[in-house]
Amino acid sequence: MGRLDDKVAIITGGGTGIGWAIAEAFAAEDAKLVIACRRREVGEKAVGELSGRGSEAIFVQTDISIPDQGRSLVQRTLEHFGALDILVNNAGVSTDFVSFLELTEDQFDLVVGTNLRGTFFLSQAAAREMAKRGGGNIVHLTTNITEVAQAGTAHYVSSKGGLRSLTRNMALELAPHNIRVNAVAPGEIFVEAARDFFEDPANQERFAAVPAGRIGKAEEVAGAVVYLASSESSYQTGTTIFIDGGQMVS
């Protein structure tokens, strides 16, 4: 029996990168999974792999920046599994680095509209159902650059900083409904989609400055999410765990 045995969990952006690592970790802990992402081929491949390992999993094509699709995701989950215990808000977007003075409205709206607005309304839909059923667990994925400034990311850090504040507010308001809300804030975590960024010689000095002396792994982020989603963290709500190799203290 796993730490998430028979728990029904939605993982947004669960087909690639950190989201996929979370999905694999949840599957290993015997959760029932709903993989939500925009690209059908990615989601179906992820569910195929999970099912092939004996996990119960479905794919629901979802663009969280469209609130109606987020609400539909929650309803599809309930229709298929009859429950919703955990929501992991991993899906997000960014753009290339762009200076504050050059940032456009379209770039700002894309990032904030997905990472903050989309996550807000999906969380609201999920929490309403969790409250009806006596409780639940929500985990947001933020970033350590809400605390460690990084040039060229004003729109991204605005969205994730808002999400970190939302974590605390949701935790306060939802505690009477037995819903816990926490966040995980990764630092420099390698994902295949960003290989060029991590292998760029121009960035090596920055990575070398991480106190742990290396770039993190997606599996290390997933471990923190499993902990927050499990009963091991039953007295923990409104907190953010930083998985950043010590960047917060350097």
Secondary structure as UniProt FT lines:
FT   TURN            3..6
FT   STRAND          8..12
FT   TURN            13..15
FT   HELIX           17..28
FT   TURN            29..30
FT   STRAND          32..37
FT   HELIX           40..52
FT   TURN            53..54
FT   STRAND          57..61
FT   TURN            64..65
FT   HELIX           67..81
FT   STRAND          86..89
FT   TURN            100..102
FT   HELIX           105..112
FT   HELIX           113..118
FT   HELIX           119..132
FT   TURN            133..134
FT   STRAND          136..141
FT   HELIX           144..146
FT   TURN            151..152
FT   HELIX           154..174
FT   HELIX           175..177
FT   STRAND          179..186
FT   STRAND          189..190
FT   HELIX           192..194
FT   HELIX           195..199
FT   HELIX           201..203
FT   HELIX           204..208
FT   TURN            211..212
FT   STRAND          216..217
FT   HELIX           218..229
FT   HELIX           231..233
FT   TURN            234..235
FT   STRAND          240..243
FT   TURN            245..246
FT   HELIX           247..249
//
